[in-house]
Amino acid sequence: MTMKQTMHRILALLLALGILLSLAACSQQGGGTQAAEDIVNGDFEENADGKWVGWTREDAAFNARGVVSDEKINNVPMEKSGDNYFAGSKGGNPVMRGTLTSDVFKLGGNGFITFKMGAGKDHEKVYVEFFQEGNDTPIAHVANEDCDGIYITEHLITKVVNLSQYIGKNIYIVATDNDDGSDLAYVNLDAFHVCQSDDEVTAAQAEHDKQIEEYGEKPFEEDPASNDIVNGGFETGDTTGWLILDGTALTVANVVPTSQYYWDDRSVYGDGEYYLDGSNNGATQESLTGAIRSTKFTLGGDGYISFMMGAGNGGSYVALCDGDTDEELIKVENTYFSDPALALTLLRMYMDASDYIGKVVYLKVVDANDGSNGGFAFINVDDFRVSLTADQVAELEVEQLEKIQNETYTSASYDDLTTLLNYYNNYPYPVPLNSLAFTAYAKNQVVDCGTVDVTAYIADAAVSFGGEAVTDIAVTKVAGPDGAEVTSGFDAVDMSAPGAYTVTYAASYEGKTAETAFTVIAMADRNSVANGGFESGNLAGWTVLTDGWSVVDGQAAGVISAQTYWDEGLPYNQAGDYHLDGWNNGLDEAATWQVQSSSFTLAGSGFISVRMGGHAAAVHVYKADGTEIGYYTQNRFKDEGFPSVAVGSWADMGTYVMDLSAYVGQELYIVLADEQAEGWAHAFFDEVVTYYETAPDYASQADTVADGGTGAEVQIPWQLAENQK
């Protein structure tokens, strides 16, 4: 064979190989190497280490991490076909766009394909298309026309596609997400299946109709002549009896169990099994707005209405509206909102609508805050009761108060019940509260060690029942710092041992008894502030200088026993059993506050120390005449490396040593303060020590804590605080 013949043969072989490669490339249109006999991984049950099987992703959307097995998404039941399905919200940020293309398969069976599709609210931008191999014109186009964003949202709704004229052809599927918005701007997919019989098609169509009937908008029926509303407590588990007037902020997906917590361990303290949660634990965007209304009713009884409301920080409210003109007759906002003390907690409120008795009205819940009016731009509501009589209101007032008085659950990080009880103790009830209740309390005291007449301290206490004064008030016991109790001789109690004495006193009226307590701090000397470590469990010995501080049973709130905070178990670095916690005084984050110690005579070395943490913490030291001689601020706050306090610092307290030796022998007092701070504006304090015989060796001292998340030991060194005065 000549060289020329050899070259011709090689060229012929290369040409043949090129044709074969070209044909193979054509067969790969849609992502497969060759046409499969069925849809590859059409139900997303196969997953290869987080990578797609049988599908090809392009651009940012449709990440394979979106293949999940969750029973619910945003509280919506997902009727998945097997273990897994694709959830668009889990497969990328809603603003992401892209495509997901199946491998090529030969269409068999009877040519019908069924699949399940959810979300995709914008039908022009999110859809599924079917193509014949080699042709870029879709042979079928399916958008989720069933998704209205209100009743049908994430639901995997069954779809049926007739491709019977393409039986035997090579087909591939492309899911497209071109929506860069945020409202259901993605798609959920499951169960792509080629039908083998007409019975399968009929069953799929029936399934679709059943889902629409179950999840779609229900007929809204009302009887304006009724004195009641339908489903006032959302106990059907959905929005039956409520008509969506506007927007998508308040939908059936927002009806959630009262048993679910917010912020990991915060209870809403709702009524019954369900309530309407405008954020659904963050699943509903705060930027969304909307309004819903109850069924119309004729207001009866004595015209009283009661309901529970939480969150609603500006722009959200409950209104009583005219059933004929839609005029808002009475509007109630959550003026008691407080972050974090009463952030999402449901608070029972009352509406006196007696001017409208006999009128056809309805209740409207409005979320008009798109976030521009501040955070917590949503509203929670529950347990609407209408046409109440004065007697029913009086009964409900007592029932609600006693429910919280007897509540035992509270979160680890926040003293929920203290602030909530304060709310119910001080609410301006429309009917005098028929409960034996203290209206004024004995004050905490600081005394020198010795014999003390504690009966003298209850002179300021006052009690009433339904507005009637009760005079039968007496001390019942005194518990000393060692736990020993005294049950008689209250006019001469031995308080020779220094520490905190708890004095319990009670009121009696017609067989009913109410009791509460105050604290007496006995001091062996006056070189230390009273209750410097807050170990009495309250603010005995300290004076609150700020209005709006939460007070329960005569005791200022804020002293708590939690050792850690947040779900990661971050340490407070608490010295004993209690500390002063800026999250738990009823004031919001933006507020500033101050508490003042008892006076003390500076002695010994003249050094003092305070544990403080949080971005806003500061310590002021004054002479008895009010002259400020010391001003110290925390310097450890660092919002980095969360949740490791080895890297960052949040509510954890460090020990700050202060040199006041120039003022030994003088009478001083201390003010602990929460001051203005950018961003994370909280303050925490503990272990105020005002007597050191010799100067503390702060350079070699450190407090040991367990790191957040890992639990590893972390050292928080003591430091000499800089006097900025």
Order of alpha helices (4+ residues) and beta strands (2+ residues): alpha-beta-beta-beta-beta-beta-beta-beta-beta-beta-beta-beta-beta-beta-alpha-beta-beta-beta-beta-beta-beta-beta-beta-beta-beta-beta-alpha-alpha-beta-beta-beta-beta-beta-beta-beta-beta-beta-beta-beta-beta-beta-beta-beta-beta-beta-beta-beta-beta-beta-beta-beta-beta-beta-beta-beta-beta
